[in-house]
Amino acid sequence: MQVGDRFAEVREINWRSTRLCTNDDIYLDIPNNEMVSHEIVNLHYPTEIHAMRIRVGIEYSVAPNRVKDVLGRAAQGAKTLFPILL
């Protein structure tokens, strides 16, 4: 799910708060009264297939063709790791 600018999986909901776990295993306890004030996007409905935007920082001295090549190989590696999703 996405709450505000955070991407995380819901691990627990109780009367006081909602516990989320981020992609890098950081747990967030967000009070429920704060949860209702954020836009919540369910990334698992209607399907689990979704995309995320990521920023990639590159030095200005690196040639554009080199960047395109590296990013292309990274995408191919993702297809190898997650063939069902891509």
BAFI-3210 file (N, C-alpha, C; in Angstrom, 3 decimals, decimal comma, padded with zeros to 6 digits):
// residues 86
n [1|2|3|4|5|6|7|8|9|10|11|12|13|14|15|16|17|18|19|20|21|22|23|24|25|26|27|28|29|30|31|32|33|34|35|36|37|38|39|40|41|42|43|44|45|46|47|48|49|50|51|52|53|54|55|56|57|58|59|60|61|62|63|64|65|66|67|68|69|70|71|72|73|74|75|76|77|78|79|80|81|82|83|84|85|86]
n.u [000,827|000,287|000,813|000,453|003,612|004,862|005,721|004,517|003,800|000,882|000,979|-000,285|-003,349|-004,786|-006,837|-005,610|-003,474|-001,931|000,258|002,950|005,198|008,068|009,679|012,362|012,414|011,675|009,756|006,735|004,661|001,673|-000,558|-004,098|-005,788|-004,168|-003,790|-006,244|-006,172|-004,564|-004,032|-004,723|-003,426|-004,222|-002,131|-002,427|-004,813|-006,877|-005,181|-001,982|000,072|002,088|003,655|006,569|007,941|011,258|014,153|017,164|020,379|022,857|026,160|027,086|029,208|029,090|028,564|025,619|024,854|026,082|024,669|022,072|022,632|023,373|021,010|019,236|020,307|019,869|017,072|016,612|017,707|015,819|013,641|014,546|014,618|011,956|009,990|007,230|005,935|006,826]
n.v [-001,167|002,311|005,072|008,360|009,460|007,094|003,693|000,587|-002,507|-003,632|-004,777|-005,046|-004,087|-002,243|-000,947|001,463|002,077|001,627|-000,759|-000,728|-002,162|-001,317|-001,558|-001,895|-003,204|-001,603|-000,771|000,957|002,641|004,010|006,318|005,760|007,970|009,631|008,140|008,323|010,833|010,817|010,089|006,862|004,237|001,219|-001,208|-003,836|-004,431|-004,103|-006,117|-007,624|-006,595|-003,877|-000,659|001,193|004,388|005,342|007,162|007,735|008,562|010,034|010,805|013,803|013,521|011,037|009,242|009,504|007,230|005,160|005,209|004,535|001,922|000,600|000,891|-000,495|-003,112|-003,582|-003,626|-005,899|-007,792|-007,683|-008,801|-011,411|-012,145|-011,792|-013,169|-013,645|-011,315|-009,409]
n.w [000,000|-000,376|001,562|001,763|000,958|001,459|000,932|001,825|003,578|005,153|008,401|010,845|012,361|014,869|017,590|018,147|016,370|013,086|011,914|009,764|007,346|005,684|002,402|002,974|005,405|007,638|010,372|010,785|012,961|012,715|013,951|013,963|013,627|012,180|009,884|008,546|007,512|005,327|001,844|000,755|-001,090|-002,467|-003,391|-004,086|-005,182|-007,994|-008,878|-008,061|-009,498|-010,052|-010,366|-009,365|-008,772|-008,976|-007,982|-009,658|-009,202|-011,141|-012,042|-013,712|-015,408|-016,567|-019,521|-021,549|-023,106|-021,717|-019,305|-020,235|-021,105|-018,702|-017,153|-018,802|-018,668|-015,970|-015,915|-017,491|-015,771|-013,739|-015,051|-015,222|-012,524|-011,749|-013,546|-013,910|-013,300|-015,111]
ca.u [000,000|000,979|000,188|001,244|004,750|005,472|005,274|004,689|002,826|000,187|001,291|-001,227|-004,231|-005,473|-007,701|-004,818|-002,595|-001,696|001,686|003,375|006,591|008,542|010,455|013,661|012,157|011,510|008,381|006,144|003,397|001,010|-001,852|-005,215|-006,323|-003,283|-004,012|-007,432|-005,932|-003,701|-004,543|-004,229|-003,525|-004,073|-001,327|-002,703|-006,162|-007,458|-004,127|-000,765|001,057|002,121|004,958|007,030|008,904|012,484|015,126|018,505|021,328|023,987|027,091|027,001|030,341|028,833|027,974|024,224|024,744|026,484|023,538|021,023|023,061|023,307|019,602|018,656|020,740|019,174|015,695|016,673|017,917|014,535|012,827|015,055|014,223|010,500|009,464|005,767|005,446|007,236]
ca.v [000,000|003,595|006,058|009,559|009,130|005,869|002,414|-000,384|-003,580|-003,598|-005,945|-005,167|-002,965|-002,357|000,195|002,668|002,407|000,669|-001,056|-000,964|-002,567|-000,798|-002,501|-002,135|-003,797|-000,622|-000,784|002,257|002,633|005,273|006,421|005,662|009,290|010,172|007,347|008,769|012,134|010,604|009,292|005,487|003,545|-000,218|-001,685|-005,251|-004,596|-005,409|-007,117|-007,312|-006,023|-002,428|-000,052|002,196|005,338|005,459|008,139|007,208|009,663|009,760|011,919|014,453|013,124|009,726|009,363|009,053|005,854|004,264|005,173|003,743|000,530|000,062|000,786|-001,580|-004,390|-003,733|-004,034|-007,303|-008,582|-007,757|-009,782|-012,730|-012,430|-011,762|-013,378|-013,637|-009,955|-008,539]
ca.w [000,000|-000,329|002,439|001,523|000,101|001,982|000,403|002,895|003,711|006,439|009,220|011,953|012,624|016,152|017,890|018,310|015,251|012,012|011,788|008,388|007,162|004,400|001,577|003,595|006,731|008,695|010,846|011,078|013,674|012,403|014,638|013,030|013,292|011,145|008,668|007,824|006,897|004,164|000,738|000,834|-002,368|-002,313|-004,526|-004,321|-005,703|-008,259|-009,065|-007,318|-010,404|-009,960|-010,636|-008,412|-009,312|-008,180|-008,489|-009,863|-009,334|-012,039|-012,188|-015,020|-016,245|-017,177|-020,858|-021,600|-023,617|-020,621|-018,374|-020,872|-021,112|-017,333|-016,770|-019,596|-018,090|-014,689|-016,218|-017,919|-014,552|-013,038|-015,772|-014,861|-011,151|-011,597|-014,895|-013,949|-013,179|-016,223]
c.u [000,873|000,156|001,025|002,364|005,468|004,864|005,534|003,586|002,186|000,494|000,287|-002,074|-004,878|-006,250|-006,943|-004,056|-002,573|-000,198|001,980|004,823|007,009|009,341|011,826|013,524|012,177|010,036|007,941|004,834|002,756|-000,328|-003,004|-005,801|-005,438|-003,503|-005,190|-007,226|-005,011|-004,456|-003,911|-004,477|-003,258|-003,365|-001,571|-004,093|-006,359|-006,434|-002,909|000,306|000,961|003,528|005,294|007,976|010,091|013,370|016,486|019,424|022,532|024,862|026,974|028,123|030,118|028,101|026,541|024,058|025,126|025,335|022,418|021,368|022,915|021,855|018,895|019,037|020,074|017,734|015,651|016,889|016,637|013,618|013,251|014,599|012,723|009,816|007,943|005,240|005,758|006,917]
c.v [001,233|004,526|007,315|009,231|007,868|004,639|001,371|-001,432|-003,479|-004,884|-006,141|-003,901|-003,210|-001,075|001,520|003,067|001,301|000,497|-001,442|-001,417|-002,120|-001,856|-002,798|-002,542|-002,794|-000,612|000,622|002,030|003,996|005,304|006,436|007,023|010,005|009,441|007,901|010,124|012,035|009,863|007,918|004,818|002,070|-000,759|-003,159|-005,488|-003,698|-006,491|-006,690|-006,671|-004,499|-001,935|000,937|003,130|005,398|006,518|007,468|008,395|009,251|011,008|012,498|014,027|011,789|009,929|008,818|007,620|004,829|004,114|004,320|002,255|-000,099|-000,108|-000,324|-002,942|-004,631|-004,187|-005,483|-008,227|-008,729|-008,754|-011,202|-013,108|-012,549|-011,986|-013,307|-012,218|-009,091|-009,160]
c.w [000,000|000,544|002,334|000,554|000,556|001,317|001,467|002,831|005,087|007,182|010,342|012,028|013,973|016,412|017,919|017,057|014,202|011,886|010,356|008,378|005,761|003,654|002,164|005,066|007,874|009,072|011,216|011,820|013,475|013,132|013,625|012,680|012,266|009,816|007,863|007,148|005,680|003,071|000,822|-000,513|-002,125|-003,550|-004,849|-004,896|-006,903|-008,586|-008,250|-008,194|-010,318|-010,251|-009,533|-009,141|-008,373|-008,811|-008,574|-010,081|-010,158|-012,096|-013,600|-015,955|-016,952|-018,500|-020,867|-022,103|-022,563|-019,619|-018,947|-020,856|-019,727|-016,890|-017,542|-019,051|-016,743|-014,908|-016,677|-016,726|-013,754|-013,723|-015,418|-013,456|-010,983|-012,935|-014,974|-013,984|-014,385|-017,567]
res [m|q|v|g|d|r|f|a|e|v|r|e|i|n|w|r|s|t|r|l|c|t|n|d|d|i|y|l|d|i|p|n|n|e|m|v|s|h|e|i|v|n|l|h|y|p|t|e|i|h|a|m|r|i|r|v|g|i|e|y|s|v|a|p|n|r|v|k|d|v|l|g|r|a|a|q|g|a|k|t|l|f|p|i|l|l]
***
